[in-house]
Amino acid sequence: MGEGGHQILLVEDDDELRDVLVVLFEMNGWEVVAAANGDDALGHLREGLRPCMIVFDLVMPGKGGWEFRAAQLADPALAPIPAVAISAAVQGPTMQRVLQVEDFLPKPIDVDRLLACVERHCPRSAAPQTGAPVSRRPRA
């Protein structure tokens, strides 16, 4: 799968939310590889995908976010990839430190905060699509 300097790996089991986030990221200039659970995401990474950011849900069937993040951090080739955790079920200010992630976002997701975090780590592949603005944040 090669170099992913502007790719985001999105790991979310909710089809509707996953589709919305894919559109959000693509409209803001990033490419997205989507996975429905931690097993699928690890498969992409082990096949060579090196995204600039991983956005993952904590509670998923099969290998959930906790197990996925533990496996990612245990692999020296994958551990440096920055990640953002999202969850409706798990809350609390200590989650960011416990998971060793760039940010922890409760659902419903603060879109501006998510985009700002991704932007710190990922160059955009293209200008945002025209149409309704997704983020009020101006491009640098």
Steps between C-alpha positions, in 0.01 A plus 500: 500500500802720527557849634204678657630849570155645464289194574290448809414153628146518638390210723127521579239223510196729459443508122320834503758680715785343304347626173450851643858517627639376166312780321611755762867408461483481119324839480785643705768362269604165648484149361337242727539126544202374699484189718202360690701365796846461646573176313432668164710801599795286611473311171540825305796603715671162473457516120708819502256787546674784685238769561589836646222453759276226635151592625344209686189420701551324832192277507469270197415134443795268447824676580393828659694820538674402823638181347580673171696776673689250716599301190602818316716620789661155536625507140809724466415574134146614587540658844619842372182560296296765686143412592177655622248293697125562487229347716141546612527233769827597665550846646753673718798730483752223573417306181746699287790411731395138553467435126813702412309688229524852363143569609195324641165618367167403654206449266332704367831602345621860509575524126719811524713338772536179298599686183749717691668191647522325163632816337792513745624162374379464142573703189194538282494318168287765328301812561167444675208422272268782407156514654379554854792571733573214734733693727517868577875471548685684218771316310855609576 
